[in-house]
Amino acid sequence: VIFDVSDSFCQKSGFSREEAIGKTAMQLGLWQGNDRDKMVQLLLKDGGYRNREVTHFIRNGKKLVCLQSAELITIGDKRYIMMVIMDITARKEAEQTLIEERDLSNRLIDSLPGWFYLIDENKKFIRWNKNMEILTGYSAEEIGRIDFLVFHREADRNKILEEAERLWQSGKATGEKDLVMKDGTVRTFLFNARKIKYQGADCIVGHALDITEKKL
């Protein structure tokens, strides 16, 4: 039974203090589903819990995603549950939007022919598409560990580093390159690369098409 509530509870839930006091959360419709049973079990087992994600419903029926903490306390000879609830609905919706945007971005990138890749200032790949894994023979874990020089013959690497430095300075480059796959085969790619800002840092974004058969 609710003993007291804060002003922010009244503002958020739509229930006045007079309406809430003396009622249970179930009577007010704040709980639905089995979230409440899980929280009761935690209280009985551990005497409290911190920052558990739960779903509550306010007066107009709107669903809120909340972070909830609770603790069993004793005042005089009576026991109470002290509960603090934070509405994180807007944050969860923003997270879901970001997830959907990321998934769409991944699908678009994976649909591109040839390679798509992002390289950071340390020459490491920080993003790539599935085609890059398929065409090179390297797994995602391996691509995450190697740098772009792996795809070039050892004798060409000093020249490639010089070209990469010019790319960082000029901001863009196009051309053909013979690249070495994991199994040692050499294939010819037509590439287009430019410098961009990604997550606040300078990176190279590139797209490369396998033109080996066309060259032959």
N, C-alpha and C positions, 0 to 999 in steps of 0.2 A: 504494500500500500504506500502510495506517495505521501511522504511527510512534509516535504517542502521542495520548491523549485526556484530557479533563478529567473531574473528578468529576461535573460537571453533565451531561456527555455520557452517562456511565454511568447516572445517575439518570433522565434523560429517555428514552434509547433502550432501556433494559432490558438492554443488553449490558455485561458486566464489562470491565474494562481488558484482562484476559487474553484474553477472547474477541475483542476488537476488534483488538488489536495484531497486525500481520502479515497481516491480512485487507484486502480492498478494500471500499469502500462498497457496491459491487455485490454482492459475496459476502454481505454482511450484509443485503442487501435494502433498504438505506437509500434507494437511487435507483430510480425506475421512470419509464418514459416517456422523453422526450428532453430533460428539464431538464439532465441531466449533460452531454450533448453540447454544449449551448449554453454552459454554464459553462466547459467545456474550451476552446472556441473563444475565449471572452473572455480566458481566462488566456493562451493562446498569442498572441493579438493584442495585448493591452494589459498583460500581466503581472499583472493583478489586476482586481477589480471590487468595488463597494460596494453593499450593501443591495439585492440582487436577490431578488425574491420567487420562492421555489422550493417544491416539495413533497417532503417526506421521509416515509419510513415507518419506524416503530419496531418493536420485536421482536414485539409482539402484533398487528401488521398495521395499527394505527391510523395514519391519515394526518395529518400535521402540515403546516401552512402556516408557512413560515419566511422570515425575512430573513437572507440569507447574504452575507458578505463574504469574499474570499479574495485572497491575494497570493503570488506566487512569491518565495521568499527563498533565500539561499545561506548555509549554515553550513559553514565549512571549504571543502571541495571538493565538497560535496553540495548538491543543490537540493531544496527542500521546498515544499509548498503549505501555508501557514498559513491556516486557515479558522475563521471565527467565525460561529456560527449562533444566531439568536434565534427561539424559538417564538412566533409571533403568531397561533396558531390561535384562541384565545379572542377576540382583538381582531377577527379577520376574521369570526368567527361573530356577534359583536355588531354589526359593520358591516352584515352581511347582514340581520340582524334589523331594524335601523333602516331599511334600504332597503325591506324588505318592508312594514314599518309605514308608511313614507312613501307607497309605492305604493298601499296599501290606503286610506290617508287621502285621497290624490288621487282615487282612484276613487269613494269615498263622496261627496266634495265635488262632483265633476263630475256625480254622479247627481242632485244636488239641483235642483229647479226654480228658475228665477230666478237671481239673483246670489248668490254667496257671496264675501265679501271680508274682508281684514284691513287696517287702516289704522294706521300708526304715528303718533307724536307730531308728526311733520313733515308730516302730512296725505298721506303717500305710501302707495300700495298696495303691500303686501309679500307678499300672497297673494290669489289669486282663482280662480274656477272658469272652465271653458270657456264656460259660458253667458254670463258677463259679456262675454267677447270677442265672442260671437255676437250678443248683443242690442245692445251698444253700437256695434259696428262697429270698435272699436279692436283692434289686434293686441296680443299679449302684451308685445312690446317697447315699444309706445306706453303701455300701462297702467303699465308699470314706471317710466315717466318722468313721468307726469302726477300731479296731486293731485286730490282729490275735487271741488274747486271747478269743474273743467272741466265737470262734468255739470250745473251750475246756471247759470241766466241771470245775466248780469253784474249786472243790477239787483238780484238777490236775494242776492248773495254776502255782503254785510255781515250780513244777517239769518241766513244759513246759518252763518256763522262764530260768531255769538252762540249759535245753537242747538247747534253743535258744542261750544262751551265748556261749556254746561250739561250736555251729554252726558258730557263728561270729568269734570265735578264730581259728577253724580248717578249715573253708572255705567250708565244704560240709557235707551233712548228707543224709541218706536214712532210710526208715523204714515204719512201719504201725502205723496209729493213728486212734482212734475213734473220730470223729468230730461231733459236735452238729449243726444241721441245724436250720434255723430260726423258724420252727414250733416245735422244740424240739426233733425231731427224731435224732437218732444217727446212723451214717453210718461209715463204715471202709474205709480208704483210704491208698493206697500205694503211698508214696511220695518220691521225689528226689529233694534236694535243695542244692544250692551252693551260695557262695558269689561272686559278680561281681561288676564291676564299671559301673554305669549308670548315665549319665549326670554329671560326675565328682565326684559322691558320692558313698560310699559303700552301696550296696543293696543285698538283698537275692532274687534270682530268684528260683521259685519252680514250680514243675509239680506234680499233685496228681490225681491218678486214683481211682475211686470208685470200690472197690472190695467186697462190702457187700454181694452180692448174691454168689460170688465165695467162700467167707469165710463160709457162711451158708452151 
